[in-house]
Amino acid sequence: MACSTPAASDGGLLDVAGRRIRHRVLGDGDDAIVLVHGFGGCLENWTANQAVLAEGGRTVAALDLPGHGESSVDVGSGSLDELASVLFGYLDAIGFERAHLVGHSMGAALCLVAADRDPARVPSLTLIGAAGIGQRINADFIRGYIAARGRDALEKLLGMLYADPARVTADQLEQAVACKRRDGVVEALTRIASSRYRLTPSGRTLREVAGTVPTLVIWGAADVIIPPPVDFERPGVELHVLPGCGHMVQVEAADEVNRLIDAFLRRGPVGLRAGCDPAARGS
């Protein structure tokens, strides 16, 4: 799924408020995008998207959130608000004054919290299979993923993320196994899973935040982790439900998801434009 890109930097590890954060930056444009994975994920979840989005004259960053991938397992309380603070610290560390946020699942809920806290830094939101605005989260999946240790159990759970379980790759499975074996990961995921996914610290629901900045919402019609929302129409929100796709719609329908995001950003008003300082983006 790797693509060529106009510029690439495997950013390695950054120190963000005392936490080690792994990240990757592609492209070299004035418009800034940050990709935020979901629960149990990592920046490789965006392999089919990051380089393509960078082709449009954009700088596109992806990171491993605390407790995920190769980043620090220190999640503090595990609340979305605390993770939003890490996200803003990451923006500062790589020189992004403002950035379009693209979030998947729990990462989408985190992006909504960030937009509620500081909308001046978030010119737009793209929410993919978003926790907090869809139907009820599949709690059995969350509990199962936290508890799973063996390869067979993880493979079965990862298969639930796709409309076709055969989409799970050997690399994805090996990555999940390695991550779950890291000391402190289970405790970190447990804390994050206990966070509230409906309200922001200001008291607004995540649904109320959607649309306060231009918002694109994308869902897989066959998502069994967080099924698509019912009767979700709000000013400032554009919703697309893609047939034949599950929770990992950005992988299953990468071309269409990339097209939707690119078109959304291109037709936005001038105020949708973000900005970054390339000089501050070094690894």
KEMAR-705651 format. One record per residue (C-alpha): x, y, z; residue number from 1. Coordinates in pm, 1 decimal. Example, Ala and Ser with C-alpha at 12.3 -4.5 7.8 and 13.67 -1.06 7.14 Angstrom:
REM residues 2
+----------+----------+----------+-----+
:     east :    north :       up :  nr :
+----------+----------+----------+-----+
:   1230.0 :   -450.0 :    780.0 :   1 :
:   1367.0 :   -106.0 :    714.0 :   2 :
+----------+----------+----------+-----+
//
This chain:
REM residues 283
+----------+----------+----------+-----+
:     east :    north :       up :  nr :
+----------+----------+----------+-----+
:      0.0 :      0.0 :      0.0 :   1 :
:    304.4 :    230.6 :      3.0 :   2 :
:    294.5 :    524.5 :   -237.0 :   3 :
:    550.7 :    766.7 :   -371.6 :   4 :
:    546.3 :   1111.5 :   -215.9 :   5 :
:    693.1 :   1451.1 :   -303.4 :   6 :
:    883.4 :   1461.3 :     24.3 :   7 :
:    908.0 :   1221.3 :    312.3 :   8 :
:   1050.4 :   1215.0 :    662.5 :   9 :
:   1025.2 :    913.0 :    889.2 :  10 :
:   1017.9 :   1154.5 :   1178.5 :  11 :
:   1119.2 :    894.7 :   1435.0 :  12 :
:   1064.7 :    996.2 :   1796.6 :  13 :
:    981.0 :   1335.6 :   1944.8 :  14 :
:    966.4 :   1446.0 :   2305.9 :  15 :
:    621.5 :   1591.0 :   2373.0 :  16 :
:    576.8 :   1710.7 :   2732.0 :  17 :
:    800.8 :   1430.8 :   2857.9 :  18 :
:    641.3 :   1159.9 :   2645.7 :  19 :
:    815.1 :    982.9 :   2359.9 :  20 :
:    594.0 :   1015.9 :   2050.7 :  21 :
:    664.9 :    830.5 :   1726.7 :  22 :
:    555.9 :   1011.0 :   1412.2 :  23 :
:    597.4 :   1040.5 :   1036.1 :  24 :
:    572.7 :   1349.6 :    815.2 :  25 :
:    515.1 :   1345.3 :    437.6 :  26 :
:    495.2 :   1632.1 :    190.5 :  27 :
:    618.6 :   1987.0 :    202.2 :  28 :
:    323.9 :   2222.7 :    159.7 :  29 :
:    184.6 :   2516.3 :    351.8 :  30 :
:   -141.0 :   2336.1 :    431.8 :  31 :
:   -111.6 :   2105.6 :    733.7 :  32 :
:   -298.8 :   1782.8 :    810.9 :  33 :
:   -258.7 :   1552.4 :   1111.8 :  34 :
:   -387.7 :   1194.0 :   1098.2 :  35 :
:   -499.7 :   1046.1 :   1431.3 :  36 :
:   -554.5 :    669.9 :   1456.5 :  37 :
:   -809.1 :    489.6 :   1671.7 :  38 :
:   -804.4 :    261.3 :   1976.8 :  39 :
:   -537.2 :     -6.1 :   1943.1 :  40 :
:   -410.5 :    146.3 :   1618.3 :  41 :
:    -91.2 :    315.8 :   1502.1 :  42 :
:     27.0 :    552.0 :   1230.2 :  43 :
:     50.6 :    263.1 :    980.1 :  44 :
:   -330.1 :    265.1 :    972.1 :  45 :
:   -288.5 :    563.7 :    735.1 :  46 :
:    -42.9 :    400.5 :    493.0 :  47 :
:   -295.6 :    413.2 :    208.5 :  48 :
:   -387.1 :    776.4 :    276.9 :  49 :
:    -95.1 :    983.3 :    401.7 :  50 :
:    115.8 :   1003.8 :     86.1 :  51 :
:   -184.7 :   1058.9 :   -140.6 :  52 :
:   -310.8 :   1349.1 :     69.6 :  53 :
:     40.4 :   1497.8 :     67.4 :  54 :
:     40.8 :   1511.0 :   -312.4 :  55 :
:   -192.2 :   1811.7 :   -310.5 :  56 :
:     72.6 :   2054.0 :   -183.9 :  57 :
:     19.4 :   1964.0 :    180.7 :  58 :
:    230.2 :   1857.3 :    475.2 :  59 :
:     69.4 :   1549.6 :    630.9 :  60 :
:    175.0 :   1413.6 :    969.0 :  61 :
:     72.2 :   1094.4 :   1146.4 :  62 :
:    159.2 :    987.9 :   1499.2 :  63 :
:    132.8 :    698.5 :   1740.6 :  64 :
:    -78.2 :    818.3 :   2032.2 :  65 :
:     46.7 :    743.0 :   2386.2 :  66 :
:    -17.2 :    379.6 :   2473.2 :  67 :
:     -1.7 :    279.5 :   2105.6 :  68 :
:    254.7 :    173.2 :   1849.1 :  69 :
:    603.3 :    273.1 :   1962.2 :  70 :
:    507.2 :    581.8 :   2161.7 :  71 :
:    528.0 :    615.8 :   2538.1 :  72 :
:    280.4 :    407.2 :   2735.2 :  73 :
:    221.3 :    701.4 :   2969.7 :  74 :
:   -140.2 :    802.8 :   2905.1 :  75 :
:   -194.4 :    973.5 :   3240.4 :  76 :
:   -563.0 :    944.9 :   3322.1 :  77 :
:   -631.0 :    818.1 :   2969.4 :  78 :
:   -898.7 :   1083.0 :   2914.7 :  79 :
:   -963.2 :   1229.6 :   2571.5 :  80 :
:   -884.3 :   1570.6 :   2715.8 :  81 :
:   -539.5 :   1456.3 :   2827.8 :  82 :
:   -474.0 :   1297.9 :   2489.3 :  83 :
:   -588.0 :   1623.0 :   2325.1 :  84 :
:   -320.2 :   1803.0 :   2525.7 :  85 :
:    -64.0 :   1560.1 :   2383.5 :  86 :
:   -199.4 :   1627.1 :   2034.2 :  87 :
:   -163.3 :   2003.7 :   2075.5 :  88 :
:    185.5 :   1950.6 :   2218.1 :  89 :
:    267.2 :   1746.9 :   1908.5 :  90 :
:    143.2 :   2027.3 :   1681.3 :  91 :
:    371.9 :   2267.7 :   1865.1 :  92 :
:    668.1 :   2030.4 :   1842.6 :  93 :
:    645.0 :   1995.7 :   1463.1 :  94 :
:    562.5 :   2361.4 :   1400.7 :  95 :
:    196.4 :   2332.4 :   1302.1 :  96 :
:     18.3 :   2650.1 :   1413.4 :  97 :
:   -309.4 :   2512.0 :   1280.4 :  98 :
:   -393.8 :   2178.8 :   1121.3 :  99 :
:   -683.7 :   2000.9 :    958.3 : 100 :
:   -747.6 :   1700.9 :   1184.4 : 101 :
:   -839.8 :   1363.1 :   1036.1 : 102 :
:   -935.7 :   1111.9 :   1303.4 : 103 :
:  -1047.1 :    749.5 :   1302.9 : 104 :
:  -1272.4 :    594.0 :   1568.3 : 105 :
:  -1141.5 :    698.2 :   1912.3 : 106 :
:   -902.0 :    929.9 :   1728.4 : 107 :
:  -1201.6 :   1107.0 :   1576.0 : 108 :
:  -1350.9 :   1160.9 :   1922.3 : 109 :
:  -1014.1 :   1298.8 :   2031.1 : 110 :
:  -1015.7 :   1540.2 :   1734.6 : 111 :
:  -1362.7 :   1661.3 :   1833.3 : 112 :
:  -1239.6 :   1732.1 :   2185.9 : 113 :
:   -942.2 :   1922.2 :   2041.1 : 114 :
:  -1170.7 :   2130.2 :   1816.5 : 115 :
:  -1393.4 :   2210.6 :   2112.1 : 116 :
:  -1094.4 :   2322.3 :   2319.7 : 117 :
:   -925.1 :   2538.8 :   2056.9 : 118 :
:  -1122.1 :   2578.8 :   1731.6 : 119 :
:   -879.8 :   2848.5 :   1611.8 : 120 :
:   -617.5 :   2575.7 :   1566.5 : 121 :
:   -852.9 :   2331.4 :   1390.9 : 122 :
:   -980.1 :   2474.8 :   1059.5 : 123 :
:  -1158.8 :   2150.4 :    967.0 : 124 :
:  -1237.9 :   1800.5 :   1090.1 : 125 :
:  -1260.2 :   1472.6 :    900.1 : 126 :
:  -1415.5 :   1203.3 :   1119.0 : 127 :
:  -1397.1 :    838.2 :   1009.6 : 128 :
:  -1606.8 :    581.4 :   1197.7 : 129 :
:  -1613.0 :    827.9 :   1484.8 : 130 :
:  -1664.5 :    722.3 :   1844.3 : 131 :
:  -1917.0 :    945.3 :   2017.4 : 132 :
:  -2131.2 :   1032.5 :   1716.1 : 133 :
:  -2212.7 :    687.9 :   1580.7 : 134 :
:  -2419.3 :    417.6 :   1742.3 : 135 :
:  -2303.1 :    240.1 :   2058.7 : 136 :
:  -1941.8 :    120.0 :   2058.5 : 137 :
:  -1902.2 :   -258.3 :   2045.1 : 138 :
:  -1791.2 :   -309.9 :   2405.1 : 139 :
:  -1716.5 :   -679.3 :   2347.1 : 140 :
:  -1455.1 :   -582.0 :   2089.6 : 141 :
:  -1291.2 :   -331.4 :   2325.4 : 142 :
:  -1282.9 :   -575.3 :   2616.7 : 143 :
:  -1162.4 :   -853.4 :   2390.4 : 144 :
:   -882.5 :   -646.2 :   2242.7 : 145 :
:   -757.2 :   -539.4 :   2585.7 : 146 :
:   -761.3 :   -898.1 :   2711.2 : 147 :
:   -619.2 :  -1065.0 :   2399.2 : 148 :
:   -260.4 :  -1187.6 :   2416.8 : 149 :
:   -225.8 :  -1466.5 :   2161.8 : 150 :
:   -198.0 :  -1437.9 :   1785.2 : 151 :
:   -521.3 :  -1630.5 :   1715.9 : 152 :
:   -732.5 :  -1411.8 :   1944.6 : 153 :
:   -590.0 :  -1092.7 :   1798.3 : 154 :
:   -637.9 :  -1211.9 :   1441.4 : 155 :
:  -1005.8 :  -1281.8 :   1507.7 : 156 :
:  -1056.0 :   -940.5 :   1666.8 : 157 :
:   -872.8 :   -756.2 :   1389.5 : 158 :
:  -1095.2 :   -934.6 :   1138.9 : 159 :
:  -1396.2 :   -762.6 :   1296.1 : 160 :
:  -1257.6 :   -429.3 :   1177.6 : 161 :
:  -1320.1 :   -518.5 :    813.0 : 162 :
:  -1622.1 :   -617.3 :    608.1 : 163 :
:  -1396.6 :   -896.8 :    476.5 : 164 :
:  -1184.2 :  -1041.0 :    761.9 : 165 :
:   -933.0 :  -1164.2 :    502.8 : 166 :
:   -816.0 :   -802.3 :    470.5 : 167 :
:   -607.3 :   -845.7 :    787.5 : 168 :
:   -243.5 :   -860.6 :    675.2 : 169 :
:     40.8 :  -1054.2 :    832.2 : 170 :
:    222.2 :   -726.9 :    901.7 : 171 :
:    -81.5 :   -581.9 :   1077.4 : 172 :
:   -115.4 :   -892.4 :   1292.9 : 173 :
:    254.3 :   -896.4 :   1383.6 : 174 :
:    237.6 :   -528.6 :   1475.4 : 175 :
:    -61.8 :   -586.1 :   1702.7 : 176 :
:    106.7 :   -882.6 :   1872.7 : 177 :
:    427.4 :   -684.6 :   1931.9 : 178 :
:    237.3 :   -385.9 :   2070.3 : 179 :
:     29.8 :   -595.8 :   2311.0 : 180 :
:    349.6 :   -752.7 :   2448.4 : 181 :
:    496.3 :   -416.1 :   2552.1 : 182 :
:    502.6 :   -351.9 :   2925.7 : 183 :
:    230.0 :   -108.4 :   3029.8 : 184 :
:     23.0 :   -126.2 :   2711.0 : 185 :
:   -266.5 :   -321.4 :   2861.0 : 186 :
:   -290.0 :    -79.1 :   3152.1 : 187 :
:   -274.6 :    218.2 :   2913.2 : 188 :
:   -550.9 :     79.8 :   2690.3 : 189 :
:   -763.3 :      4.1 :   2996.1 : 190 :
:   -739.1 :    364.5 :   3112.2 : 191 :
:   -824.2 :    500.6 :   2767.0 : 192 :
:  -1120.0 :    262.6 :   2733.3 : 193 :
:  -1265.5 :    395.1 :   3058.1 : 194 :
:  -1278.3 :    750.7 :   2919.2 : 195 :
:  -1613.9 :    908.1 :   2836.3 : 196 :
:  -1677.6 :    928.6 :   2462.5 : 197 :
:  -1987.8 :   1144.9 :   2463.7 : 198 :
:  -1901.0 :   1470.7 :   2638.8 : 199 :
:  -1617.3 :   1720.3 :   2599.8 : 200 :
:  -1466.4 :   1886.3 :   2909.2 : 201 :
:  -1681.3 :   2193.2 :   2830.0 : 202 :
:  -1993.1 :   1979.6 :   2872.1 : 203 :
:  -2093.2 :   1968.7 :   2507.4 : 204 :
:  -2166.5 :   1638.1 :   2340.0 : 205 :
:  -1934.4 :   1531.5 :   2061.2 : 206 :
:  -2231.6 :   1552.7 :   1825.3 : 207 :
:  -2276.6 :   1916.5 :   1920.9 : 208 :
:  -1912.8 :   1991.0 :   1840.6 : 209 :
:  -1937.9 :   1837.1 :   1492.9 : 210 :
:  -2007.4 :   2120.3 :   1250.2 : 211 :
:  -1870.8 :   2399.0 :   1469.1 : 212 :
:  -1583.2 :   2387.9 :   1220.4 : 213 :
:  -1634.7 :   2244.4 :    867.7 : 214 :
:  -1672.9 :   1870.2 :    921.6 : 215 :
:  -1655.6 :   1572.6 :    686.0 : 216 :
:  -1788.3 :   1241.8 :    825.1 : 217 :
:  -1711.1 :    909.2 :    654.7 : 218 :
:  -1843.6 :    568.3 :    759.4 : 219 :
:  -1842.1 :    210.3 :    642.3 : 220 :
:  -2197.1 :     81.3 :    604.9 : 221 :
:  -2093.5 :   -261.5 :    741.1 : 222 :
:  -1911.0 :   -123.7 :   1047.5 : 223 :
:  -1978.2 :   -357.8 :   1341.6 : 224 :
:  -1744.5 :   -177.3 :   1583.8 : 225 :
:  -1930.1 :    156.9 :   1571.6 : 226 :
:  -2227.0 :    134.7 :   1333.8 : 227 :
:  -2311.6 :    448.7 :   1133.2 : 228 :
:  -2520.4 :    715.6 :   1307.6 : 229 :
:  -2894.7 :    724.9 :   1266.0 : 230 :
:  -3060.9 :   1056.0 :   1170.7 : 231 :
:  -2738.0 :   1252.4 :   1197.5 : 232 :
:  -2784.4 :   1579.2 :   1010.5 : 233 :
:  -2619.1 :   1897.6 :   1133.7 : 234 :
:  -2527.3 :   2229.9 :    971.6 : 235 :
:  -2164.3 :   2226.6 :    865.5 : 236 :
:  -2146.9 :   1846.3 :    849.9 : 237 :
:  -2110.2 :   1644.0 :    529.1 : 238 :
:  -2180.5 :   1270.8 :    576.5 : 239 :
:  -2085.7 :    981.8 :    346.2 : 240 :
:  -2163.4 :    615.5 :    422.2 : 241 :
:  -1969.4 :    380.8 :    193.3 : 242 :
:  -2123.2 :     40.5 :    107.8 : 243 :
:  -1932.0 :   -282.2 :    154.0 : 244 :
:  -1689.4 :   -137.0 :    408.6 : 245 :
:  -1636.2 :   -195.7 :    777.6 : 246 :
:  -1464.6 :      5.2 :   1049.0 : 247 :
:  -1135.0 :     42.9 :    858.3 : 248 :
:  -1298.6 :    222.1 :    568.9 : 249 :
:   -987.6 :    435.3 :    507.6 : 250 :
:   -812.1 :    109.0 :    415.0 : 251 :
:  -1101.5 :    -76.8 :    251.2 : 252 :
:  -1203.0 :    215.3 :     27.8 : 253 :
:   -880.4 :    415.2 :     35.1 : 254 :
:   -923.5 :    571.2 :   -310.3 : 255 :
:  -1273.2 :    699.3 :   -233.4 : 256 :
:  -1181.1 :    820.1 :    115.6 : 257 :
:   -879.0 :   1004.6 :    -22.7 : 258 :
:  -1094.0 :   1160.0 :   -294.7 : 259 :
:  -1355.9 :   1275.0 :    -44.1 : 260 :
:  -1097.7 :   1431.6 :    187.6 : 261 :
:   -910.6 :   1600.6 :    -96.2 : 262 :
:  -1230.8 :   1743.1 :   -245.0 : 263 :
:  -1352.7 :   1858.3 :     97.6 : 264 :
:  -1030.8 :   2048.1 :    165.4 : 265 :
:  -1007.3 :   2193.6 :   -186.3 : 266 :
:  -1355.9 :   2339.5 :   -194.7 : 267 :
:  -1342.2 :   2485.0 :    156.1 : 268 :
:  -1342.9 :   2858.6 :    214.0 : 269 :
:  -1018.3 :   3049.2 :    260.9 : 270 :
:  -1066.2 :   3017.6 :    635.7 : 271 :
:  -1025.5 :   2640.1 :    598.3 : 272 :
:   -658.2 :   2684.3 :    518.8 : 273 :
:   -414.0 :   2573.8 :    785.6 : 274 :
:    -50.6 :   2661.2 :    831.0 : 275 :
:    278.8 :   2511.9 :    935.7 : 276 :
:    635.3 :   2621.8 :    990.8 : 277 :
:    854.7 :   2382.5 :    787.0 : 278 :
:   1163.8 :   2497.6 :    978.2 : 279 :
:   1019.3 :   2354.6 :   1300.0 : 280 :
:    933.1 :   2017.2 :   1149.9 : 281 :
:   1268.3 :   1845.0 :   1178.4 : 282 :
:   1289.2 :   1495.5 :   1316.6 : 283 :
+----------+----------+----------+-----+
//
